[in-house]
Amino acid sequence: MGIWSGNLAKLVTPLPDIMSLPSAEARFVIALRVAVMSQKSYRDARPYLLDRLGNERAVNRFLLLVEAIGGVWPEAVMIGRACCPHTMPDEILILSLLRCAKNDHRPGFDALICEMIGPCGRDRIYADMISFSLAYKASTLSKEV
C-alpha cells in the first residue's frame, strides 16, 4: 500500500456512532447538540442538560465551554441533529480535546487545534474543559463504574 492509498484509506474511515462511544462521552455529544440547537431556537436547554450532565455546576461549566468554543472556532461548528446516531468530525475533535484536557495532556490538546486556533483561544478552551470535566466527573462517578 503506497503513501497515497494509505492516506486515502484514513479519509474514508467512518466516524463512530454515538452508541459505540462510552456513555459519558455519548451524553456529552448529545448535550452539545441540544445546547447548540436550543440556542438557535431561543429555548432554554438547562432542564435537558441537567438531566444529561447530572448537576447544575456541570451544566454551567458546559455552557461556558460551548460559548468558548463558539467564540474562537474559525468556522461554524458542525454538529449532527439530536436524533442522528452518526457523529460529525467536529464532535469527534471536541471529544478528543476533552479527553486530552481531562488527562492533563496539554501538548496533545495543542497539537489537535494549533493550526486553527491561537494560543489565547486554546488556553480558554483548555481551562473550560478542565473545569467542566471536574464538575462532570463528580456527577458521573456514581453512575459510571
Backbone as ProteinMPNN parsed JSONL, in Angstrom:
{"seq_chain_A": "MGIWSGNLAKLVTPLPDIMSLPSAEARFVIALRVAVMSQKSYRDARPYLLDRLGNERAVNRFLLLVEAIGGVWPEAVMIGRACCPHTMPDEILILSLLRCAKNDHRPGFDALICEMIGPCGRDRIYADMISFSLAYKASTLSKEV", "coords_chain_A": {"N_chain_A": [[0.853, -1.172, 0.0], [0.717, 2.1, -0.969], [1.894, 5.45, -0.17], [-0.07, 7.353, -0.879], [-2.431, 5.809, -1.153], [-2.685, 4.821, 1.44], [-3.162, 7.156, 2.924], [-5.551, 7.903, 1.733], [-7.196, 5.827, 2.573], [-7.396, 6.455, 5.281], [-8.94, 8.744, 5.151], [-11.464, 7.845, 4.358], [-12.338, 6.354, 6.459], [-14.938, 5.441, 8.553], [-16.711, 7.518, 10.905], [-17.258, 7.054, 14.434], [-20.385, 5.742, 15.7], [-22.764, 7.269, 17.924], [-23.716, 5.459, 19.77], [-21.612, 3.704, 20.071], [-19.763, 4.984, 21.569], [-18.307, 5.571, 24.849], [-20.609, 5.875, 27.595], [-20.583, 8.34, 29.057], [-19.278, 10.039, 27.286], [-20.98, 9.902, 25.091], [-23.26, 11.12, 26.181], [-22.197, 13.663, 26.47], [-21.813, 14.462, 23.771], [-24.469, 14.441, 22.843], [-25.531, 16.362, 24.564], [-24.091, 18.579, 23.675], [-25.167, 18.882, 21.101], [-27.854, 19.445, 21.735], [-27.563, 21.824, 23.207], [-26.575, 23.63, 21.272], [-28.622, 23.596, 19.339], [-30.768, 24.447, 20.9], [-29.981, 27.033, 21.515], [-30.09, 28.185, 18.971], [-32.808, 28.113, 18.512], [-33.767, 29.751, 20.439], [-34.405, 28.679, 22.979], [-34.452, 27.414, 26.342], [-32.007, 25.288, 27.37], [-31.266, 24.206, 29.74], [-32.877, 22.489, 31.559], [-32.904, 19.996, 30.177], [-30.157, 19.59, 29.846], [-29.363, 19.414, 32.489], [-30.494, 16.998, 33.202], [-28.955, 15.303, 31.58], [-26.248, 15.876, 32.231], [-26.002, 15.84, 34.972], [-25.559, 17.655, 37.256], [-26.033, 21.049, 38.44], [-23.734, 22.621, 38.445], [-22.067, 21.326, 36.574], [-23.606, 21.761, 34.297], [-23.493, 24.582, 34.096], [-20.716, 24.944, 33.691], [-20.444, 23.529, 31.335], [-21.991, 25.081, 29.526], [-20.455, 27.408, 29.512], [-18.183, 26.363, 28.315], [-19.177, 25.658, 25.757], [-19.773, 28.21, 24.83], [-17.18, 29.304, 24.78], [-15.93, 27.697, 22.833], [-17.523, 28.301, 20.583], [-16.865, 30.977, 20.322], [-14.189, 31.098, 19.485], [-13.769, 29.277, 17.472], [-12.87, 28.852, 14.087], [-14.754, 28.571, 12.006], [-18.27, 27.803, 11.605], [-19.253, 25.45, 14.028], [-19.646, 22.14, 13.209], [-22.27, 20.134, 13.868], [-24.243, 17.212, 14.526], [-27.749, 16.37, 14.075], [-29.953, 16.166, 16.897], [-31.24, 13.702, 16.998], [-29.774, 12.035, 15.385], [-27.757, 9.189, 14.888], [-25.138, 9.182, 14.008], [-21.826, 10.508, 14.275], [-20.206, 13.688, 13.919], [-17.325, 15.186, 12.295], [-16.337, 17.503, 13.728], [-17.491, 17.107, 16.236], [-16.174, 14.796, 17.107], [-13.586, 15.787, 17.166], [-13.84, 17.721, 19.211], [-14.465, 16.008, 21.32], [-12.042, 14.591, 21.426], [-10.345, 16.656, 22.193], [-11.421, 17.151, 24.725], [-10.818, 14.739, 26.001], [-7.989, 14.912, 26.039], [-7.672, 17.208, 27.674], [-8.886, 16.326, 30.035], [-7.137, 14.31, 30.766], [-4.915, 15.765, 31.336], [-3.121, 16.402, 29.242], [-1.63, 18.532, 27.725], [0.173, 19.077, 25.497], [-0.808, 17.31, 23.493], [-3.414, 18.263, 23.24], [-2.942, 20.88, 22.258], [-1.689, 20.199, 19.848], [-3.787, 19.18, 18.352], [-5.384, 21.392, 17.616], [-3.771, 23.583, 17.004], [-3.252, 24.798, 14.553], [-5.555, 26.052, 13.797], [-6.617, 27.601, 15.84], [-5.642, 30.255, 17.89], [-3.145, 30.86, 20.531], [-4.348, 32.132, 22.835], [-7.101, 31.528, 22.587], [-6.95, 28.735, 22.664], [-5.985, 28.41, 25.265], [-8.192, 29.308, 26.773], [-10.235, 27.472, 26.02], [-9.052, 25.088, 26.901], [-8.842, 25.521, 29.699], [-11.575, 25.801, 30.32], [-12.477, 23.273, 29.577], [-11.163, 21.604, 31.41], [-12.298, 22.553, 33.777], [-15.009, 21.919, 33.287], [-14.784, 19.107, 33.043], [-14.056, 18.329, 35.607], [-16.353, 19.028, 37.092], [-18.248, 17.481, 35.774], [-17.253, 14.916, 36.112], [-17.614, 14.583, 38.837], [-20.363, 14.333, 38.891], [-20.816, 12.013, 37.468], [-19.525, 9.929, 38.668], [-20.888, 8.158, 40.41], [-22.611, 6.984, 38.626], [-21.13, 5.753, 36.615], [-19.081, 2.998, 36.415]], "CA_chain_A": [[0.0, 0.0, 0.0], [1.538, 3.291, -1.104], [1.603, 6.592, 0.705], [-1.346, 7.975, -1.251], [-3.572, 4.942, -0.846], [-2.806, 4.753, 2.899], [-3.815, 8.392, 3.357], [-6.928, 7.853, 1.255], [-7.926, 4.913, 3.453], [-7.698, 7.182, 6.519], [-10.002, 9.716, 4.891], [-12.768, 7.208, 4.199], [-12.667, 5.608, 7.662], [-16.165, 6.012, 9.116], [-16.689, 8.02, 12.272], [-18.047, 6.17, 15.304], [-21.758, 6.102, 16.077], [-22.881, 7.685, 19.323], [-23.939, 4.272, 20.612], [-20.351, 2.992, 20.274], [-18.952, 5.774, 22.494], [-18.63, 5.383, 26.271], [-21.856, 6.591, 27.887], [-20.33, 9.727, 29.456], [-18.942, 10.782, 26.071], [-22.207, 9.989, 24.288], [-24.081, 12.163, 26.799], [-21.566, 14.937, 26.148], [-22.115, 14.798, 22.367], [-25.894, 14.765, 22.754], [-25.703, 17.652, 25.242], [-23.562, 19.593, 22.763], [-26.172, 19.079, 20.047], [-29.031, 20.088, 22.31], [-27.22, 23.2, 23.573], [-26.473, 24.453, 20.065], [-29.946, 23.725, 18.727], [-31.602, 25.269, 21.786], [-29.571, 28.416, 21.337], [-30.583, 28.655, 17.678], [-34.267, 28.26, 18.569], [-34.055, 30.621, 21.579], [-35.003, 27.881, 24.058], [-33.57, 27.126, 27.465], [-31.603, 23.881, 27.35], [-30.821, 23.79, 31.073], [-33.53, 21.289, 32.127], [-32.431, 18.789, 29.495], [-28.738, 19.414, 30.154], [-29.283, 18.965, 33.883], [-30.797, 15.568, 33.163], [-27.856, 14.61, 30.913], [-24.931, 16.118, 32.803], [-26.013, 15.419, 36.36], [-25.681, 18.677, 38.29], [-26.095, 22.434, 37.95], [-22.371, 23.112, 38.204], [-21.623, 20.765, 35.293], [-24.352, 22.466, 33.243], [-22.913, 25.925, 33.963], [-19.383, 24.806, 33.082], [-20.658, 23.076, 29.958], [-22.434, 26.22, 28.724], [-19.276, 28.265, 29.33], [-17.338, 25.684, 27.332], [-19.808, 25.818, 24.44], [-19.579, 29.615, 24.449], [-15.761, 29.485, 24.449], [-15.676, 27.049, 21.544], [-18.194, 29.093, 19.562], [-16.209, 32.265, 20.181], [-12.856, 31.047, 18.876], [-13.715, 28.337, 16.339], [-12.782, 29.695, 12.88], [-15.975, 28.424, 11.209], [-19.364, 27.241, 12.394], [-19.01, 24.082, 14.483], [-20.576, 21.228, 12.558], [-22.799, 19.116, 14.766], [-25.364, 16.456, 13.973], [-29.055, 16.588, 14.702], [-30.048, 15.472, 18.184], [-31.737, 12.339, 16.819], [-28.904, 11.322, 14.454], [-26.795, 8.348, 15.601], [-23.794, 9.352, 13.47], [-21.096, 11.653, 14.787], [-19.622, 14.598, 12.938], [-15.89, 15.38, 12.568], [-16.111, 18.491, 14.785], [-17.865, 16.495, 17.519], [-15.092, 13.894, 17.48], [-12.455, 16.644, 17.519], [-14.109, 18.292, 20.538], [-14.3, 14.898, 22.268], [-10.604, 14.33, 21.558], [-9.819, 17.753, 23.008], [-11.869, 16.923, 26.102], [-10.013, 13.628, 26.535], [-6.654, 15.45, 26.337], [-7.761, 18.099, 28.837], [-9.202, 15.513, 31.216], [-5.929, 13.549, 31.107], [-3.847, 16.738, 31.53], [-2.167, 16.217, 28.144], [-1.678, 19.799, 27.002], [0.787, 19.025, 24.162], [-1.741, 16.654, 22.579], [-4.509, 19.208, 23.046], [-2.47, 21.938, 21.359], [-1.401, 19.633, 18.528], [-5.038, 18.964, 17.619], [-6.025, 22.613, 17.098], [-2.846, 24.716, 16.954], [-3.264, 25.461, 13.246], [-6.804, 26.771, 13.54], [-6.975, 28.482, 16.958], [-4.467, 30.868, 18.501], [-2.828, 30.448, 21.906], [-5.32, 32.622, 23.829], [-8.312, 30.72, 22.436], [-6.652, 27.382, 23.159], [-5.911, 28.48, 26.733], [-9.55, 29.417, 27.325], [-10.935, 26.199, 25.825], [-8.42, 24.095, 27.768], [-9.262, 25.798, 31.082], [-13.0, 25.491, 30.435], [-12.651, 21.817, 29.505], [-10.755, 21.038, 32.701], [-13.337, 22.936, 34.732], [-16.188, 21.097, 33.015], [-14.547, 17.683, 33.312], [-14.095, 18.128, 37.06], [-17.755, 19.078, 37.527], [-18.946, 16.349, 35.151], [-16.743, 13.707, 36.766], [-18.267, 14.486, 40.15], [-21.743, 13.899, 38.737], [-20.92, 10.71, 36.818], [-18.809, 8.899, 39.418], [-21.781, 7.149, 40.931], [-23.319, 6.345, 37.533], [-20.203, 5.005, 35.767], [-18.108, 2.202, 37.142]], "C_chain_A": [[0.899, 1.235, 0.0], [1.119, 4.385, -0.148], [0.233, 7.172, 0.4], [-2.536, 7.096, -0.893], [-3.766, 4.786, 0.657], [-3.496, 5.981, 3.452], [-5.268, 8.423, 2.923], [-7.774, 6.939, 2.14], [-8.29, 5.584, 4.769], [-8.852, 8.151, 6.327], [-11.381, 9.081, 4.801], [-13.143, 6.331, 5.391], [-13.908, 6.233, 8.288], [-15.959, 6.491, 10.548], [-17.551, 7.118, 13.146], [-19.479, 6.673, 15.485], [-21.764, 6.509, 17.543], [-23.009, 6.473, 20.237], [-22.646, 3.489, 20.866], [-19.413, 3.752, 21.223], [-19.258, 5.366, 23.935], [-19.804, 6.288, 26.649], [-21.628, 8.047, 28.292], [-20.009, 10.587, 28.238], [-20.16, 10.926, 25.161], [-23.132, 11.063, 24.852], [-23.521, 13.55, 26.507], [-21.907, 15.369, 24.724], [-23.582, 15.188, 22.219], [-26.173, 16.114, 23.432], [-25.185, 18.797, 24.37], [-24.569, 19.913, 21.664], [-27.381, 19.833, 20.572], [-28.742, 21.543, 22.658], [-27.174, 24.108, 22.351], [-27.843, 24.652, 19.432], [-30.889, 24.557, 19.589], [-31.258, 26.739, 21.65], [-30.121, 28.977, 20.025], [-32.098, 28.869, 17.692], [-34.714, 29.102, 19.767], [-34.814, 29.898, 22.69], [-33.962, 27.65, 25.151], [-33.269, 25.63, 27.502], [-31.271, 23.343, 28.742], [-31.551, 22.57, 31.651], [-33.044, 19.987, 31.482], [-30.96, 18.528, 29.825], [-28.538, 18.933, 31.586], [-29.54, 17.462, 33.969], [-29.627, 14.772, 32.578], [-26.527, 14.717, 31.647], [-24.864, 15.922, 34.312], [-26.129, 16.475, 37.442], [-25.589, 20.07, 37.676], [-24.707, 22.989, 37.637], [-21.838, 22.6, 36.875], [-22.321, 21.465, 34.132], [-23.765, 23.849, 33.018], [-21.553, 25.873, 33.278], [-19.49, 24.385, 31.624], [-21.066, 24.244, 29.064], [-21.31, 27.234, 28.514], [-18.329, 27.672, 28.283], [-17.885, 25.842, 25.922], [-19.623, 27.244, 23.934], [-18.129, 29.871, 24.036], [-15.437, 28.889, 23.091], [-16.284, 27.869, 20.418], [-17.51, 30.416, 19.304], [-14.886, 32.223, 19.446], [-12.754, 30.114, 17.671], [-13.74, 29.159, 15.047], [-14.01, 29.643, 11.969], [-17.076, 27.923, 12.131], [-19.023, 25.795, 12.774], [-20.079, 23.188, 13.872], [-20.991, 20.139, 13.54], [-23.959, 18.421, 14.076], [-26.664, 16.861, 14.643], [-29.132, 15.749, 15.972], [-30.471, 14.014, 18.034], [-30.818, 11.475, 15.954], [-27.879, 10.475, 15.218], [-25.351, 8.523, 15.137], [-23.128, 10.588, 14.07], [-20.525, 12.467, 13.628], [-18.136, 14.807, 13.276], [-15.606, 16.393, 13.682], [-16.468, 17.933, 16.161], [-16.749, 15.574, 18.011], [-13.851, 14.69, 17.868], [-12.645, 17.234, 18.919], [-13.997, 17.21, 21.613], [-12.828, 14.579, 22.49], [-9.932, 15.413, 22.394], [-10.183, 17.565, 24.47], [-11.079, 15.79, 26.753], [-8.62, 14.112, 26.912], [-6.685, 16.327, 27.575], [-8.003, 17.302, 30.112], [-7.973, 14.743, 31.692], [-4.707, 14.447, 31.294], [-2.727, 16.567, 30.503], [-2.217, 17.451, 27.244], [-0.981, 19.743, 25.637], [-0.116, 18.359, 23.118], [-2.916, 17.55, 22.244], [-4.102, 20.277, 22.036], [-2.223, 21.409, 19.95], [-2.669, 19.452, 17.697], [-5.587, 20.233, 16.976], [-5.089, 23.796, 16.92], [-2.867, 25.457, 15.625], [-4.531, 26.265, 13.003], [-7.212, 27.727, 14.65], [-5.685, 28.972, 17.612], [-4.284, 30.476, 19.959], [-3.841, 30.912, 22.953], [-6.619, 31.811, 23.785], [-8.116, 29.312, 22.948], [-6.592, 27.37, 24.682], [-7.302, 28.516, 27.352], [-10.298, 28.098, 27.194], [-10.368, 25.145, 26.769], [-8.871, 24.281, 29.222], [-10.737, 25.448, 31.281], [-13.261, 23.99, 30.368], [-12.237, 21.142, 30.804], [-11.82, 21.331, 33.753], [-14.6, 22.09, 34.546], [-15.945, 19.642, 33.402], [-14.537, 17.389, 34.806], [-15.529, 18.115, 37.576], [-18.532, 17.879, 36.987], [-18.521, 15.035, 35.79], [-17.432, 13.502, 38.101], [-19.7, 13.968, 40.005], [-21.86, 12.506, 38.14], [-20.223, 9.595, 37.586], [-19.737, 7.804, 39.904], [-22.499, 6.388, 39.816], [-22.428, 5.433, 36.707], [-19.21, 4.258, 36.63], [-17.285, 1.414, 36.156]], "O_chain_A": [[1.746, 1.388, 0.88], [0.133, 4.267, 0.58], [-0.542, 7.452, 1.314], [-3.541, 7.591, -0.382], [-4.9, 4.633, 1.112], [-4.328, 5.871, 4.353], [-6.127, 8.912, 3.657], [-8.933, 7.241, 2.422], [-9.36, 5.328, 5.322], [-9.653, 8.355, 7.24], [-12.375, 9.725, 5.139], [-14.158, 5.636, 5.347], [-13.929, 7.44, 8.53], [-15.147, 5.945, 11.296], [-18.48, 6.482, 12.648], [-19.742, 7.874, 15.43], [-20.873, 6.134, 18.306], [-22.473, 6.462, 21.345], [-22.598, 2.683, 21.796], [-18.383, 3.217, 21.633], [-20.348, 4.868, 24.217], [-19.966, 7.361, 26.068], [-22.412, 8.912, 27.902], [-20.426, 11.743, 28.17], [-20.344, 11.967, 24.532], [-23.725, 11.831, 24.094], [-24.278, 14.502, 26.319], [-22.256, 16.528, 24.499], [-23.898, 16.165, 21.539], [-26.962, 16.913, 22.926], [-25.786, 19.871, 24.338], [-24.794, 21.079, 21.339], [-27.873, 20.757, 19.924], [-29.586, 22.409, 22.43], [-27.679, 25.23, 22.391], [-28.184, 25.765, 19.032], [-31.721, 25.293, 19.06], [-32.143, 27.594, 21.669], [-30.57, 30.123, 19.981], [-32.61, 29.717, 16.96], [-35.905, 29.16, 20.075], [-35.753, 30.445, 23.269], [-32.756, 27.688, 24.906], [-34.175, 24.809, 27.648], [-31.022, 22.148, 28.9], [-30.891, 21.683, 32.192], [-32.803, 18.998, 32.174], [-30.564, 17.386, 30.056], [-27.642, 18.133, 31.857], [-28.877, 16.75, 34.723], [-29.344, 13.669, 33.047], [-25.761, 13.754, 31.684], [-23.771, 15.845, 34.873], [-26.752, 16.214, 38.471], [-25.13, 20.242, 36.547], [-24.533, 23.739, 36.676], [-21.22, 23.356, 36.125], [-21.702, 21.732, 33.102], [-23.558, 24.253, 31.873], [-21.274, 26.672, 32.385], [-18.715, 24.836, 30.781], [-20.543, 24.385, 27.959], [-21.224, 27.852, 27.453], [-17.752, 28.395, 27.471], [-17.131, 26.129, 24.992], [-19.351, 27.461, 22.753], [-17.876, 30.574, 23.058], [-14.743, 29.511, 22.287], [-15.63, 28.108, 19.403], [-17.563, 30.932, 18.188], [-14.493, 33.218, 18.837], [-11.769, 30.154, 16.934], [-14.553, 30.075, 14.924], [-14.266, 30.596, 11.232], [-16.833, 27.652, 13.307], [-18.563, 25.017, 11.938], [-21.273, 23.453, 14.005], [-20.173, 19.332, 13.981], [-24.576, 18.967, 13.162], [-26.679, 17.589, 15.635], [-28.446, 14.734, 16.095], [-30.101, 13.178, 18.858], [-31.073, 10.279, 15.81], [-27.201, 10.991, 16.106], [-24.431, 8.055, 15.808], [-23.79, 11.591, 14.338], [-20.388, 11.975, 12.508], [-17.736, 14.622, 14.425], [-14.717, 16.162, 14.502], [-15.808, 18.258, 17.148], [-16.418, 15.575, 19.197], [-13.139, 14.311, 18.798], [-11.711, 17.242, 19.721], [-13.487, 17.474, 22.702], [-12.412, 14.324, 23.62], [-9.054, 15.123, 23.207], [-9.358, 17.79, 25.356], [-10.714, 15.878, 27.926], [-8.115, 13.769, 27.981], [-5.817, 16.206, 28.44], [-7.395, 17.575, 31.147], [-7.792, 14.546, 32.894], [-3.585, 13.95, 31.401], [-1.544, 16.583, 30.846], [-2.774, 17.415, 26.147], [-1.504, 20.319, 24.683], [-0.173, 18.812, 21.975], [-3.364, 17.594, 21.098], [-4.827, 20.546, 21.078], [-2.514, 22.092, 18.969], [-2.628, 19.561, 16.471], [-6.192, 20.168, 15.906], [-5.557, 24.914, 16.705], [-2.528, 26.64, 15.58], [-4.571, 27.084, 12.085], [-8.068, 28.584, 14.434], [-4.76, 28.196, 17.852], [-5.153, 29.841, 20.554], [-4.16, 30.156, 23.87], [-7.168, 31.454, 24.827], [-9.003, 28.75, 23.591], [-7.085, 26.44, 25.32], [-7.562, 27.833, 28.343], [-10.928, 27.647, 28.15], [-11.125, 24.386, 27.374], [-9.237, 23.315, 29.892], [-11.104, 24.863, 32.3], [-14.17, 23.49, 31.03], [-12.897, 20.203, 31.25], [-12.196, 20.45, 34.526], [-15.184, 21.607, 35.516], [-16.804, 19.013, 34.02], [-14.963, 16.314, 35.227], [-15.88, 17.28, 38.409], [-19.383, 17.326, 37.684], [-19.345, 14.142, 35.986], [-17.793, 12.38, 38.456], [-20.199, 13.255, 40.876], [-22.903, 11.868, 38.285], [-20.317, 8.43, 37.198], [-19.394, 6.625, 39.814], [-22.949, 5.263, 40.033], [-22.904, 4.443, 36.153], [-18.566, 4.854, 37.493], [-16.393, 0.665, 36.556]]}, "name": "protein", "num_of_chains": 1, "seq": "MGIWSGNLAKLVTPLPDIMSLPSAEARFVIALRVAVMSQKSYRDARPYLLDRLGNERAVNRFLLLVEAIGGVWPEAVMIGRACCPHTMPDEILILSLLRCAKNDHRPGFDALICEMIGPCGRDRIYADMISFSLAYKASTLSKEV"}
